[in-house]
Amino acid sequence: MNYLLGAFKPACNVSITFTDGKNRKQVPIKKDNGQTVMNPLFQSQETIAGKVIIEPYQGKKVEHNGVKVELLGQIEMYFDRGNFYDFTSLVRELDVPGDIYERKTYPFEFPTVEMPYDTYNGVNVRLRYVLKVTVTRGYSGSIVEYQEFMVRNYAPPPPINNSIKMEVGIEDCLHIEFEYNKSKYHLKDVILGKIYFLLVRIKMKNMDLEIRRRESTGAGANTHVETETLAKFELMDGTPVRGESIPVRLFLAPYDLTPTHRNINNKFSVKYYLNLVLVDEEDRRYFKQQEITLYRLKADTSSV
Amino acid sequence: MRRLGGGVEDEEKWLAEGIAGIQHNAFFMHRALDANNLREVLKYSALMLSELRTSKLSPQRYYDLYMRAFDQLRQLEIFFKDESRHGLPVVDLYELVQHAGNILPRMYLLCTVGSVYIKSKQAPSKDVLKDLVEMCRGVQHPIRGLFLRSYLAQVSRDKLPEIGSDYEGDANTVMDAVEFVLQNFTEMNKLWVRIQHQGPGTVRERQEKERNELRDLVGKNLHVLGQIEGVDLDMYKETVLPRILEQVVNGKDELAQYYLMECIIQVFPDEYHLQTLETLLAACTQLMPTVDTKIVLTQLMDRLSNYAASSPDVLHEFLQVEAFAKLNNAIGKVIDTQLEMPIVGAMTLFVSLLTFALRVHPDRLDYVDQVLGACVVKLSSVPKLEDARAMKQVVALLSAPLEKYNDIVTALTLSNYPRVMDHLDDGTNKVMAMLIIQSIMKNNSCISTADKVEVLFELIKGLIKDLDGNATEELDEEDFQEEQNSVARLINMLDNEEPEEMIKIIYVVRKHIMTGGTRRLPFTIPPLVFSALRLVRQLESQSGDITGEDVQATPRRIFQILNQTIEVLSSVPRPELALRLYLQCAEAASDCDLEPVAYEFFTQAFILYEEEIADSKAQVTAIHLIVGTLQRINVFGVENRDTLTHKATGYSARLLKKPDQCRAVYACSHLFWVDDDDLDGIKDGERALLCLRRALRIANAAQQMANATRGSSGPVTLFVEILNKYIYFYEKGNPHITPSDIQSLIELINTEMQSDNNNGNTRRTHSDPFFTSTLRYIRFQKQKGGLIGDKYDLIKL
C-alpha cells in the first residue's frame, strides 16, 4: 500500500522557510475553501530571504533541470479564473541541472523588493504575493511549491484631511446637514461627526451609518462592480425634531476593512463609502453616500 | 405606532414575550459572566437589551420590561467593575461596548460602563458624564429615550461631582454636575413633550394619560438638581433656574409646563424662590394660555406663606425683595392675559395672594385692600357671578381677613371689602354676612363707632333687606329665622360707653333695619329697642352730667325715636309685639320720670289694643301685660293714672270669655292697691274691692252659663282664685275687705261644689286641691299667731 502510494508521490518534499520566520508577524488569511491560515507579513522594500529545502524521499533521487525560486505578485480575477496577472516577478536560480540524493538546502534572498500593493482578497479579485519554487524536470513534470506571504504597506497620515460636510434633503420633507470629521481615516480610526436635522416632516424609524466597499474590476466594458456593506451601525432610534443633532461615533476597528485601493495596476479598485440611511416608518429608505479614503497607519500594530 | 390597533391583551402578550426574551438572554449572559467571558457577556447583554427596542408597549408595561433589564444591568456593572474578571482596562471597555450595532443596547451598555469608568476615576467624571449625555441623543424615540436617560440619571446619581463627593475637585466642579443634570433634563423634557406629536389626534387622550405616567421620569431630574450639594443661590439664579424655565416656556406644552412649574416650586428651597421671584413669575406669565397658572401660582404663594410663617426671621427677606408687589403684579398680568381663565381661577389666585399678604405682612392692611380692589375690578368685568365654585372662593377671600385678624373692626377699614361683597349673589351674600356675624360673636368684638356700624351694616345688608326685589324667592323659614336671630344678636353687640356715639349707632342701625321689610322687622326692632333702652338707663344713672342744648342723647329724644320705630311694627302687622315694646318703653320712661312720655306710650299701647288686637287670646295676654306694667309704673299723676286704669279695667270687662273677663278684672284690682313701702303709694282699697266684687259677679254669671251647658268646673276655680285675691288684700291690710266677705265666699264655694257633686258629677276637679290648699293656708296663718294670726282668727271656717 505504502509502496503503491509512493509511486504517485512526488519524489521529494520541497519546503520554504523564511529567515526570520519565527519572529515575523503572522496574519490570518482566508483561503478559498474557507479555512484560515496564518501567513508571514511583509511590506514593500523589505528583503525577503529564506531557505528552500529539498528533501528526496527515502532512497530516491531527484533528477532535475534546475531549481529556481520566484517571487510573484499576482492579480487574479475570479471571473477570469486561472488567469493570473503577474505584476511583479523576480527569479533566483538555485541550482544547475543535476541530481539530488539527499536533503539539500538553498538559501535565497530578494533584497529590498518593491511590493507596491497590499494583499487583497475581494469578491471578484485577489491580489497575492507568493514564493514559487520550481524543480524543473523533463518528462515527469516539474515539482512546484508555493509559499504565500502577506504584504501590507503603511501610509503616513495625509497632510490634508478635510472634513466632510454637506446639506442634503428632500424638498419640504427632510433636510439634514451632516458632518464627518475627516475624509481620510486609518483602519483603526473613529469616525466622529454629527447629523443635524434642519427639517423633519417624515416619521422616522431609525438612522444607520453604513460602511460600504465598492470593488470594481476589469476595465471598459468588462468592468465588474461589486458593493458590499461591511458595517451597519445604528445612529438614531426614532424621529428627531427640527434642530436636533445626533452624534456620530463609529469605531472602525471591529470591521474587516482594507485601505482604499485606486486603480491597482489598471486591474481593479477598492473604494469605501459612508452611507447615511434614514428609514421611515413605511420602511422607505433615504440615503446619502460619501466616499472616504481608508489608509493603513504605520503605528497600527494590532493583530487583525 | 403599530400598537394603535392592539388591545390590552395583545400588549400583555408582547410584554410576556419581551420578558421571556430578556430572561432567555440573561441566562446566557449569566453563564458568560460565570465564565468571565467578556465577548459572550457583551453579546448576550446586547441581545437582552434589544428587547427594549420594542415599540409595542404602553409606558407602564415598558417600565415593567425596563425594570427587568435594569436588574440584569446591575449584575453586569459588577462584572465590569472587576477588571480581573474581564481583563480589559475600563477605558478599552468603554470603547468596546460602543461597537454594538444597535443604538439602544449600545447606549445602555455605555451608560453602565460609563458609571464604572467614573468610579474608577481614570477619567474626569465630567468628561464621561458629558459624553454619555451627549451620546444619548441618538435615541430620539420618546419612550425609549426617556427610559434610557432615566437610566443614565440613575446610574450617575451617586457619581456627580457635587460638593463633598469623591468625584468633585480639580477640573470637576459642582457646575459640571449641574450642567449634566440640566442637559439630561432638557433632553428628557423635549422627548416627553414630543409624545403628543406622535400619532393621530384620535389617540390624544391616551397619549395624555401615557405622558402623565412618564412625567416623574422627567421631574426626577429636577429633584436631583434640588439635592445637589453646593448649588448656591447665585448658581441657582444664574444658571439652574433660567435654564429650566427656558425649557418650560419653550416647550410650549400645557402638561409639561404645569407639571414642571409644580416641580420647580416643590423641589427648590423657599428662600431661592423668594430671591428669584421675579424670574419665576415672569415665566408664569409666559406659559401657555391653557395652563392652569393659578394652581402654579397658588402653590408658590402657599409655599412662601408657609415659609414666612415658619420663622419671623425670614420676614425681612420678603420685604427686601418686595415679594408682595411682585406677586401682585404677576397675578394681575396673568389674569389680564389669560382671558379665558374662569372667574373661579382668578378668585383662587386672589385668595392665595391674600393669604400670602396676611401671613407675610399682617401689618399691611393696604395690601389686603389692594387685593380686594383687584378682585373688585375683575368681578366688575363679568356680568354676574354665577359659578358656585367662584362664589366659594370669594367667600374664602372675604373670610381670610376675618380669621386672620379675629376682628371685624379691621375688616371694616378695608374700603374694598363691601365692594367685593356686592358681587356675590344673594344667597352667598347672606352666607358671608352670617360668617361676619359669627366672627363677631366668636371674638366678642365690640363695634363701637357709628361709622363702623354703618360699614358693617352695609356689609351684611344681604340679611338686612331684600336685594334687587327678588323677594319672591322661596326661603326656608328656619334659615330665615336663624339669620334674623343672628342680626338681632349682632345689634346687641353694638355698644359704646359714650352715649353720644351710642345714639349715633342707634340712628345708623335704625336707618338700616327700617329697610328690612315686614318680615325682618319683628326680629330686628326688639333688640334695637332694648339697646336704646339700655342707653336710656345708662343716661338715667348718670343723669345730671349731661347738659347743653344740642345734646343728642337725651332720654326724651330716644323715646321719640323709639316711638316712631315701634309704630312701624304695628303696621307690619305685629301689634302684640309692638304693644309689648310700648309697655317696655313706658316703664323705662317712667323710670326716667318722664310722665308725658310714658303716658304717650301707654296711649299708643291702648290704641293698638283697641284697633289692632282682635284675637281674644291675644287680648287676654295684652290685658295682663298692660295691667302688669301699669301696676308697676309710679310716675303718673292721679288724673293720668285714673284715665289709664279706668281704660284698663274697661278693657278687662269687655273681654270675650267670662273666665277671661273675670281674671282680668280681678287682676285690675292690683291697679288700685300697689303694695310697696311708699307712703303715698296708691292704696285705694275701695276700688280694689269693687274690682273683686265685679270679678265675683262675672264668675257667677260664668257659673250660670256653665250650669246651663253642664260639666264645666271652671267657675269654681274662678271663685277660688278670687278668694285668693281677697285673702291677699286682707292680709295686706285693705280695710274694705272684711273677714265676713271671705267667709261668705268660702261658703259660696262650698255650696257650689256640693251642688256640683249632687248633680252626679263626682269627678274630682283641679280646683279641689287648690281650694283645699287655700284653706290650709288660712289655718296655717291662724296658727302663726302674732299680728297676722290675729287677723286670720277673725275668719271663721
Interface residues (C-beta under 8 A of the other chain):
Chain A: K203 M204 N206 A231 K232 F233 E234 L235 M236 D237 G238 T239 P240 V241 E244 S245 I246 P247 R249 F251 A253 P254 E281
Chain B: M1 R53 E95 Q98 H99 G101 N102 I103 L104 R106 E134 M135 R137 G138 V139 Q140 H141 P142 R144 G145 K190 R194 H197 Q198
